[in-house]
Amino acid sequence: MTSSPIPAARSQYLLDLLAQVPDPRKKRGRRHPLAGLLAVGIAAVIAGSKSFAAIGQWAADAGPEVLAALGAIRGAADESTFRRAFALVSPDVLDRVLGAWLWTRAVRAGYVMTVKANMPTLYKQLKKLPWAAVPAVSAVSTGHGRRARRTIKAALAPAWIEFHGAAQVAQLRRTVTKKDKKTVEVVYLITSDRDADPATLAAWVRSHWEI
């Protein structure tokens, strides 16, 4: 049986992101969920597959447990199904999703996951945490005619967080003022790094905020 090159926590996060990708296929005849097809294809490429034929073979060899973990609940798809799915999906959308996910693979052999409003259930759960009681760390930057204040609060991950190894959660608020116009964005983080302080978490996220 082929083992998945994607750890369980990251595969779930990848599926959550891929679930936001619009499915361009006709409803009639759909057998495999799009997120599962894309996740299996990505896993196969990470494992060394260099063609759609190789992706189809990797999927056929993966086994039901690996496929289920990657969201392929109906089993392995064939080469032509992978080819059609990747050909129809918007490359720009897929690129943004992969960029966000690959970043989580690059932090200290662990992960930092960014949770935005496009993951509504998890976002609402994190928003309900008692952030008002958590101390904040703020930093201000200026340039290009704008002023940005980033405020971050970090706390121990609650028990209901399902990502394996989750150690901390954080709230990151960015307030940007430009030409007297103010915009506010709030995102949440889940990280396996139990030692990172709020300032370190903010530094990790800053250059990747637009993902």
C-alpha positions, 0 to 999 in steps of 0.5 A: 500500500502506498503511504500518503506524503501528506500528514493528516493535519495538513491533508485536512487543511488542504481539503478545507482549502480545496473545498473552496475551489469552484467545481467547473464540471457538469453535475451529471456524471460526477462521481468523485468530489473535486477536492478529493481529486485535486488532493490525490493529484497533489499527493501523487505529484509530491510522491514523484508522479510526473504525468496523469498516467502516473497520478492514476497509478499512484491513486490505484496503489494508494489503498482505501485508508490513504484515499479516504484521508485525502478526501477520495471517498469513492476510491481511486479515479482513473487517469482521464478523470484527473486529467479533466479535473485539472484541465477545468479548474481555474489555475489562478485559484488553484495556485492561491490554494497551493500557495497557502497550503505549501506555506504551512509545510515550510514552518519549522517541520511543523505548521502554521495554518491561517483561518480566514472567513472562507472557512466559516465554521472554523472561523466562527468557532475561533472567533468565539474564544474569549480574546478580550481576556488575552494580552495583545502585542502590536506593531505599526509599519508605514510606507507607500502612503499607508499605515498598518497596525498588526495586533496579535493575541495567542492562547493555548489551543482548545481541546476541540481543535481537531488538527493533530499536534495543535498547540496554540491558536492566535487572533491577528488583526490588521488595520490599514489606514490610507488616504483617510480610509481605514480597513480592518481584517481579522484572521486566526492561526492554528500552530503546532509550535508551542514555543512561538511567542505572539511576535514570532507568529506575527512575523511568520504571517506578515509576508504571507497575509495576502495568500 
